[in-house]
Amino acid sequence: MDTSFYSDDATFTPYWWEAAPRAPAPARPLPERTDVAIVGSGYTGLSAALTLARAGRDVVVLEKDDPGYGASSRNGGAFGANLRISFATMIGKFGLAQATAYYRGAREALATLADTIESEKIDCHFARVGRFMGAHRPGDYEAQARDLELQRKHLGFDGEMVPRNEQRRYVGTDHYHGGRYTAWDGNLHPGLYHTGLLARAQAAGATVIGRTAVTAVARDGDGFVVATDNGRLRADRVVMATNGYTGSLSPWLKRRLIPLQSQIIATEPLSPNLMATLMPGSRQLGDTCRLHHYYRTSPDGRRILFGGRAGQREVNDPRSSGTHLYKRLVALFPELREARITHSWAGFIAYTFDHLPHMAEEGGIHYAAGYCGSGVAMATYLGRKTALKILGAAEAANPFDRAHPTRPLYTGRPWFMGPIIWYKGMQDALHL
């Protein structure tokens, strides 16, 4: 395996941690009880904690690592009013009324994210730079155009179809067969956003305890006993905000999530002229590959950050996982063959069987998870909605408040993903 594309000083932790290092949160004694115990300190858990604490509830957030160690400080920082299923496909699957509700919910999620950042004054390089989705196959361009027309007609959402001969206004490659541009999407710094959300939740009164793994949650009368490797805590309500890091803690949720590893690499600083050529407008970029890739500029505009699935299997060595992404990067941009990669890292996201995010209540425990790669806005949104549901507020209503589906015999180990990823990779390679 050739890894000569790495710089001599390459690091294998998230690029975002340089500006927003994970603040150590040593384990400390647990309180005897709390109104609400939240398991997980990512965007979901902190958004719920902020809303509950502001409403006067006593809140304890429990995190097995340092706060934000998972996907909330590892993701690509893209945001938008997007769902994994196109609006056109969703109409055929769920009907026009439900499809419309889901997509309006996605737009509300984006508005919630923007309002949170603005009202809480979180400095995280939030920028509505727009998103260009390149068509990997000629037929994808036509499908994008049909979907956009349906969104215009039924949702009032708009965008621009960009033919192949004009796509270099958006991305410096001839690889795609045109694509679709939407102006309301954009980028932020995920590490700084998490840092700001954590600070606001703590300032509101939420207690955040790190290095404390929850080992079991059990009913006890009208409430719960939350067992950890650092003691026990009694809680009136429990929120499970673990998403791709759920593990065996919640068998019910584990059966409803498909954890997937996603990887990102970052280039060394590139010349301003090269960046302007390859990444005009510093937009959020992606493609219609079945194994989707996403990429963007760093907040300072000097690097390209490029992400996606890096192979059939989960890998523990981010040095090897960067190989696939680097090959794809230089296939898009041959100008980068001499550029070195300075960062490579991975993290877990979670898909659902219907490719939709969900929040639910089961056995008195509240769940919000399954963001299918669109968690920056949706986790903030469903964390808040979960808190509002606990508070009994009418504003809690949203189209994603329905139990996550599962499949017979599925126990949470996605043994089937290796063959599926191989097959989709072959389809991408052959442009099928």
C-alpha positions as CSV (number, residue, x, y, z in Angstrom):
1,M,0.0,0.0,0.0
2,D,1.5,3.3,-1.1
3,T,1.1,6.0,1.5
4,S,3.8,8.3,0.1
5,F,1.2,11.0,-0.4
6,Y,1.3,11.8,3.3
7,S,3.4,14.7,4.5
8,D,6.3,13.8,6.9
9,D,4.4,15.5,9.7
10,A,1.0,14.1,8.9
11,T,-1.4,13.7,11.8
12,F,-4.2,11.2,12.2
13,T,-6.6,13.1,14.3
14,P,-9.3,15.5,13.0
15,Y,-8.1,18.7,11.4
16,W,-10.8,20.5,13.4
17,W,-9.1,19.7,16.7
18,E,-6.3,22.2,16.0
19,A,-8.6,25.2,16.4
20,A,-11.0,23.4,18.8
21,P,-9.1,20.8,20.8
22,R,-11.2,18.4,22.9
23,A,-11.3,19.8,26.3
24,P,-10.4,17.1,28.9
25,A,-13.3,16.3,31.1
26,P,-12.1,14.0,33.9
27,A,-14.7,11.8,35.6
28,R,-16.0,13.3,38.8
29,P,-18.6,12.2,41.3
30,L,-22.1,11.9,40.0
31,P,-25.0,13.7,41.7
32,E,-27.5,11.4,43.4
33,R,-30.3,12.4,41.0
34,T,-31.3,14.7,38.2
35,D,-34.5,15.6,36.2
36,V,-33.0,14.4,32.9
37,A,-30.0,12.3,32.2
38,I,-28.6,12.6,28.6
39,V,-26.3,9.9,27.3
40,G,-24.0,11.5,24.7
41,S,-22.4,14.9,24.5
42,G,-22.6,15.6,20.7
43,Y,-24.9,18.0,19.0
44,T,-28.0,16.1,19.9
45,G,-27.3,15.8,23.6
46,L,-26.1,19.4,24.0
47,S,-29.0,20.8,22.0
48,A,-31.4,18.9,24.2
49,A,-29.5,19.9,27.4
50,L,-29.5,23.6,26.4
51,T,-33.2,23.6,25.8
52,L,-34.0,21.7,29.0
53,A,-31.7,23.7,31.2
54,R,-33.1,27.0,29.9
55,A,-36.5,25.7,30.9
56,G,-35.4,25.2,34.5
57,R,-34.8,21.4,34.4
58,D,-31.8,19.9,36.2
59,V,-29.8,18.2,33.4
60,V,-26.7,15.8,33.6
61,V,-25.0,14.9,30.3
62,L,-22.8,11.8,30.5
63,E,-20.0,11.1,28.0
64,K,-17.7,8.1,27.9
65,D,-14.9,10.1,26.3
66,D,-14.2,13.8,26.3
67,P,-17.2,15.9,25.2
68,G,-17.7,15.9,21.5
69,Y,-15.1,13.2,20.9
70,G,-17.3,11.5,18.3
71,A,-18.9,12.6,15.0
72,S,-19.8,16.1,16.2
73,S,-16.1,17.1,16.1
74,R,-15.1,14.8,13.2
75,N,-17.7,15.5,10.5
76,G,-17.2,17.6,7.3
77,G,-19.0,20.6,8.6
78,A,-21.6,20.7,5.8
79,F,-25.1,21.9,6.5
80,G,-28.3,22.1,4.5
81,A,-32.0,21.3,4.1
82,N,-31.1,17.9,2.8
83,L,-32.4,14.3,3.2
84,R,-30.8,11.2,1.9
85,I,-33.8,10.4,-0.3
86,S,-34.6,12.7,-3.1
87,F,-38.0,14.5,-3.0
88,A,-39.0,12.7,-6.2
89,T,-38.2,9.3,-4.8
90,M,-39.9,10.2,-1.5
91,I,-43.1,11.1,-3.3
92,G,-43.2,7.6,-4.8
93,K,-42.4,6.0,-1.5
94,F,-44.5,8.0,1.0
95,G,-46.9,10.1,-1.1
96,L,-46.8,13.8,-1.8
97,A,-48.2,14.9,1.6
98,Q,-45.7,13.0,3.7
99,A,-42.8,13.8,1.4
100,T,-43.7,17.5,1.6
101,A,-43.8,17.3,5.4
102,Y,-40.3,15.6,5.6
103,Y,-38.7,18.2,3.3
104,R,-40.3,21.1,5.2
105,G,-39.0,19.5,8.4
106,A,-35.5,19.5,6.8
107,R,-35.8,23.2,6.1
108,E,-36.9,23.8,9.6
109,A,-33.9,21.9,10.9
110,L,-31.6,24.2,8.9
111,A,-33.4,27.2,10.3
112,T,-33.0,25.9,13.8
113,L,-29.2,25.5,13.3
114,A,-28.9,29.0,11.9
115,D,-31.0,30.5,14.7
116,T,-29.0,28.6,17.3
117,I,-25.7,29.9,16.0
118,E,-26.9,33.4,15.6
119,S,-28.9,33.7,18.9
120,E,-26.1,32.0,21.0
121,K,-23.4,34.0,19.2
122,I,-21.3,30.9,18.4
123,D,-18.3,31.8,16.3
124,C,-17.9,28.7,14.1
125,H,-17.3,30.1,10.5
126,F,-21.0,29.6,9.6
127,A,-21.2,30.5,5.9
128,R,-24.0,30.0,3.4
129,V,-21.7,29.4,0.5
130,G,-24.1,27.1,-1.4
131,R,-23.7,23.5,-2.4
132,F,-22.9,22.0,-5.9
133,M,-23.8,18.3,-6.4
134,G,-22.0,16.9,-9.4
135,A,-23.8,14.4,-11.6
136,H,-21.6,11.2,-11.7
137,R,-23.6,9.8,-14.6
138,P,-25.5,11.6,-17.4
139,G,-28.8,10.2,-16.1
140,D,-28.1,11.7,-12.7
141,Y,-28.3,15.2,-14.2
142,E,-31.7,14.5,-15.6
143,A,-32.9,13.1,-12.3
144,Q,-31.6,16.1,-10.4
145,A,-33.5,18.4,-12.8
146,R,-36.7,16.5,-12.3
147,D,-36.3,16.6,-8.6
148,L,-35.6,20.3,-8.6
149,E,-38.7,21.0,-10.6
150,L,-40.8,19.0,-8.1
151,Q,-39.3,21.0,-5.3
152,R,-40.1,24.2,-7.0
153,K,-43.7,23.2,-7.6
154,H,-44.6,21.7,-4.3
155,L,-42.2,23.2,-1.8
156,G,-41.2,26.6,-3.2
157,F,-37.6,25.6,-2.9
158,D,-35.3,26.7,-5.7
159,G,-31.9,26.0,-7.2
160,E,-30.0,26.0,-10.4
161,M,-29.2,23.3,-12.9
162,V,-25.6,23.7,-14.1
163,P,-24.8,22.1,-17.5
164,R,-21.4,20.5,-17.9
165,N,-20.0,23.3,-20.0
166,E,-20.6,25.7,-17.1
167,Q,-19.7,23.6,-14.1
168,R,-16.2,25.1,-13.7
169,R,-18.0,28.1,-12.2
170,Y,-18.6,25.9,-9.2
171,V,-15.9,23.2,-9.2
172,G,-12.6,23.0,-11.1
173,T,-13.0,19.6,-12.7
174,D,-14.5,18.2,-15.9
175,H,-15.3,14.9,-14.2
176,Y,-19.0,15.5,-13.7
177,H,-21.9,15.7,-16.2
178,G,-23.1,19.0,-14.9
179,G,-24.9,19.2,-11.5
180,R,-27.3,21.1,-9.2
181,Y,-26.6,24.1,-7.1
182,T,-28.6,25.2,-4.1
183,A,-27.7,28.5,-2.4
184,W,-29.0,28.0,1.1
185,D,-26.5,25.2,2.0
186,G,-23.0,25.9,3.4
187,N,-20.2,25.1,5.8
188,L,-19.2,25.7,9.4
189,H,-16.3,24.6,11.6
190,P,-17.8,21.5,13.4
191,G,-15.3,21.6,16.3
192,L,-15.9,25.2,17.1
193,Y,-19.7,24.8,16.8
194,H,-19.5,22.0,19.3
195,T,-17.3,24.0,21.6
196,G,-19.8,26.9,21.5
197,L,-22.8,24.6,22.1
198,L,-21.1,23.0,25.0
199,A,-20.2,26.3,26.6
200,R,-23.8,27.6,26.2
201,A,-25.3,24.4,27.7
202,Q,-23.0,24.6,30.7
203,A,-23.7,28.3,31.2
204,A,-27.4,27.5,31.2
205,G,-26.8,25.1,34.1
206,A,-26.4,21.7,32.5
207,T,-23.8,19.5,34.1
208,V,-21.5,17.7,31.6
209,I,-19.4,14.8,32.9
210,G,-16.8,13.2,30.7
211,R,-14.9,9.9,31.0
212,T,-18.0,8.3,32.4
213,A,-19.4,5.4,30.4
214,V,-23.0,4.5,30.9
215,T,-23.3,0.7,31.3
216,A,-27.0,0.3,31.8
217,V,-30.3,2.2,32.1
218,A,-33.1,0.5,34.1
219,R,-36.6,1.4,35.0
220,D,-37.1,2.2,38.7
221,G,-40.7,3.2,39.6
222,D,-41.6,6.3,37.7
223,G,-38.0,7.1,36.8
224,F,-34.7,5.4,35.9
225,V,-31.4,4.3,37.4
226,V,-28.5,5.1,35.1
227,A,-25.5,2.9,35.9
228,T,-22.0,4.1,34.9
229,D,-18.4,3.0,35.5
230,N,-18.3,5.9,37.9
231,G,-21.4,5.3,40.0
232,R,-25.1,5.4,39.7
233,L,-27.5,8.3,39.0
234,R,-31.3,8.4,39.4
235,A,-33.2,10.4,36.7
236,D,-36.8,11.1,36.0
237,R,-36.2,11.0,32.2
238,V,-33.4,9.7,30.0
239,V,-32.4,10.8,26.5
240,M,-30.2,8.5,24.4
241,A,-28.1,10.7,22.1
242,T,-25.5,8.3,21.0
243,N,-26.2,7.9,17.3
244,G,-23.3,6.0,15.5
245,Y,-21.6,5.3,18.9
246,T,-24.6,3.5,20.5
247,G,-23.0,0.1,20.8
248,S,-24.7,-2.4,23.0
249,L,-26.0,0.1,25.6
250,S,-29.5,0.2,24.0
251,P,-30.5,-3.1,22.3
252,W,-33.7,-1.4,21.0
253,L,-31.8,1.5,19.3
254,K,-29.0,-0.7,18.2
255,R,-31.4,-2.8,16.1
256,R,-32.6,0.3,14.4
257,L,-29.3,1.9,13.4
258,I,-26.6,0.9,10.8
259,P,-23.3,2.4,12.0
260,L,-21.0,3.3,9.2
261,Q,-17.5,4.6,9.3
262,S,-16.7,7.8,7.2
263,Q,-13.3,9.2,6.6
264,I,-11.8,12.6,5.7
265,I,-8.4,13.7,4.5
266,A,-7.0,17.3,4.4
267,T,-4.4,18.6,1.9
268,E,-1.5,20.7,2.8
269,P,-2.0,24.4,2.3
270,L,-2.3,25.1,-1.5
271,S,-1.6,28.3,-3.4
272,P,-4.4,30.9,-3.6
273,N,-4.5,30.6,-7.4
274,L,-4.9,26.8,-7.3
275,M,-7.6,27.0,-4.7
276,A,-9.5,29.6,-6.7
277,T,-9.3,27.4,-9.8
278,L,-10.3,24.1,-8.1
279,M,-12.8,25.5,-5.4
280,P,-14.3,28.7,-6.8
281,G,-16.6,30.3,-4.2
282,S,-15.3,28.0,-1.5
283,R,-18.6,26.1,-1.8
284,Q,-19.7,22.8,-0.3
285,L,-19.3,20.2,-2.9
286,G,-20.5,16.6,-3.4
287,D,-21.5,14.1,-6.0
288,T,-24.2,11.6,-6.9
289,C,-21.9,8.5,-6.6
290,R,-23.6,5.7,-4.9
291,L,-20.7,5.9,-2.4
292,H,-21.1,9.6,-2.0
293,H,-18.1,11.9,-1.6
294,Y,-18.2,15.4,0.0
295,Y,-15.6,18.1,0.0
296,R,-14.9,21.7,0.8
297,T,-12.3,24.3,1.6
298,S,-11.0,24.7,5.1
299,P,-12.3,27.9,6.9
300,D,-9.1,29.7,6.1
301,G,-9.5,28.9,2.4
302,R,-6.1,27.2,2.1
303,R,-6.8,23.5,2.1
304,I,-9.2,21.0,0.6
305,L,-11.0,18.6,3.0
306,F,-12.3,15.5,1.2
307,G,-14.5,12.9,2.7
308,G,-16.4,9.7,2.0
309,R,-16.4,6.0,2.6
310,A,-12.9,4.6,2.3
311,G,-13.6,1.0,1.5
312,Q,-15.7,-2.1,2.3
313,R,-14.5,-2.6,5.9
314,E,-14.1,-0.5,9.0
315,V,-10.5,0.4,9.5
316,N,-8.5,1.2,12.7
317,D,-5.6,2.7,10.8
318,P,-6.5,6.2,9.3
319,R,-3.2,6.1,7.4
320,S,-4.5,3.2,5.2
321,S,-8.1,4.6,5.1
322,G,-6.8,7.7,3.4
323,T,-5.6,5.8,0.3
324,H,-9.0,5.5,-1.4
325,L,-9.9,9.1,-0.7
326,Y,-6.6,10.3,-2.1
327,K,-7.1,8.3,-5.3
328,R,-10.6,9.8,-5.7
329,L,-9.3,13.3,-5.0
330,V,-6.6,13.2,-7.7
331,A,-9.0,11.6,-10.1
332,L,-11.1,14.7,-9.8
333,F,-8.2,17.1,-9.6
334,P,-5.1,15.8,-11.3
335,E,-3.4,19.1,-10.4
336,L,-3.1,17.7,-6.8
337,R,-0.9,14.7,-7.6
338,E,2.1,16.4,-6.0
339,A,0.1,17.8,-3.1
340,R,0.7,16.1,0.3
341,I,-2.0,15.0,2.7
342,T,-1.5,16.3,6.2
343,H,-4.5,14.9,8.1
344,S,-6.5,11.7,7.9
345,W,-9.2,10.6,10.4
346,A,-12.4,8.7,10.7
347,G,-15.6,8.6,12.7
348,F,-19.0,6.9,12.9
349,I,-22.3,8.1,11.5
350,A,-25.6,6.1,11.6
351,Y,-28.1,5.3,8.9
352,T,-31.6,4.0,9.3
353,F,-33.4,1.4,7.2
354,D,-35.7,4.0,5.7
355,H,-32.9,6.5,5.2
356,L,-34.7,9.0,7.4
357,P,-33.7,10.5,10.8
358,H,-36.0,9.7,13.7
359,M,-36.8,10.7,17.2
360,A,-38.9,8.4,19.4
361,E,-39.9,7.4,22.9
362,E,-39.7,3.7,23.9
363,G,-40.1,2.4,27.4
364,G,-40.0,5.9,28.7
365,I,-36.5,6.6,27.1
366,H,-36.2,9.2,24.4
367,Y,-34.1,8.6,21.3
368,A,-32.9,10.8,18.5
369,A,-30.6,9.3,15.9
370,G,-30.0,8.1,12.4
371,Y,-29.1,11.3,10.6
372,C,-27.8,9.5,7.5
373,G,-24.8,11.8,7.1
374,S,-26.8,15.1,7.5
375,G,-26.4,15.4,11.3
376,V,-25.1,19.0,11.7
377,A,-28.5,20.6,11.2
378,M,-30.7,17.5,12.0
379,A,-29.0,16.6,15.3
380,T,-29.3,20.2,16.5
381,Y,-33.0,20.2,15.5
382,L,-34.0,16.8,16.9
383,G,-32.1,17.3,20.1
384,R,-34.2,20.5,20.6
385,K,-37.4,18.7,19.6
386,T,-36.7,15.9,22.0
387,A,-36.3,18.4,24.8
388,L,-39.5,20.2,23.9
389,K,-41.3,16.8,23.9
390,I,-40.1,16.1,27.4
391,L,-41.3,19.6,28.4
392,G,-44.7,18.8,26.9
393,A,-44.5,21.8,24.5
394,A,-46.6,21.9,21.4
395,E,-43.6,23.0,19.3
396,A,-42.1,19.5,19.7
397,A,-44.2,18.3,16.8
398,N,-42.2,17.3,13.7
399,P,-42.5,14.8,10.9
400,F,-39.5,12.7,12.2
401,D,-41.2,11.8,15.5
402,R,-41.8,8.2,14.7
403,A,-40.0,5.1,15.8
404,H,-37.0,4.0,13.8
405,P,-37.8,0.9,11.7
406,T,-35.8,-2.3,11.9
407,R,-35.6,-5.6,10.0
408,P,-36.2,-9.2,11.2
409,L,-33.0,-10.9,12.7
410,Y,-31.0,-7.6,12.6
411,T,-29.2,-7.2,15.9
412,G,-27.1,-4.1,15.2
413,R,-24.1,-5.7,13.4
414,P,-24.3,-4.6,9.7
415,W,-22.7,-7.8,8.3
416,F,-24.3,-7.0,4.9
417,M,-22.6,-3.7,4.4
418,G,-19.3,-5.1,3.0
419,P,-21.0,-6.7,-0.1
420,I,-23.3,-3.7,-0.5
421,I,-20.4,-1.3,-0.5
422,W,-18.4,-3.4,-2.9
423,Y,-21.3,-3.6,-5.3
424,K,-22.0,0.2,-5.1
425,G,-18.3,0.9,-5.6
426,M,-18.3,-1.3,-8.8
427,Q,-21.4,0.6,-10.0
428,D,-19.6,3.9,-9.5
429,A,-16.5,2.7,-11.2
430,L,-18.5,1.5,-14.3
431,H,-20.8,4.6,-14.2
432,L,-23.8,2.3,-13.9
